[in-house]
Amino acid sequence: MDGLLYSSSESGLEIWNPTTGTRLGALAGFRPTHHDLTRGELLELSAAGLRRLRTAAEA
C-alpha cells in the first residue's frame, strides 16, 4: 500500500494510484481523523470506537 494516495470525503475513504490516476477502491463510512506515520496507519476515532487502516508495508 506504500505510495498510494488516500482521499477522505463525506462518503468515506478512497484509495488512488497517483501514477496511473486510477481509483483502486473505497471504504464506505471510514473517515480518518489521524495519520500515524510511525505505525503507517490511518485512524478514525468516533463514538463507535477506534478504527485503523494500515497504509504502509511492514518492515
N, C-alpha and C positions, 0 to 999 in steps of 0.2 A: 504494500500500500504506500510505500515511500514514493514521493514525487507527485502525488495526486493533488488535486485541488478540491476543497470542500466548501460548499456554499449552503448557508442556512437561510431558510425562508419560513413564512407562516405555515407552509405545509410540511416542513421537515428539512432533512439534510440531503443534499445532492452531492454526488461524487463524480468528478470530471477528470479526464485525461487532458492536461494542459497542452501536450504536444500535438495531439490529433484533434482536440476540441470536442471529443465525443463524451456524452454523458454515460457513465458506467452503471449508475444505479442511484437509488434513493432510499432513505429510511424515513418513512412517513411518521410524523409526530415527534421525531428526535430533533431537538433544538439545543445544541450545546451552549453552555454558558462559560466554559473554561477550556483552555488548551494546555495540557500538562506536557511540556516539552521533554522533561526528564523521562517520563514513562511512555511518551508517544501516544497519548490518548486524548480524545475529546470527551468532556464530561458535561452531563446535564443534571443539575440539581433542581428538583421540583418537589411539590407536595407528595408525590408518589414515591420519592426516594432518589437515589443516585444511579444514573445510567452511564455506562462507559463504552467507548468505541476505540479500539486500538487503531492507530494511524501509521505506525512505524513497525517495521520488521524487528524481531528480537535479535540482539547481537549474538 
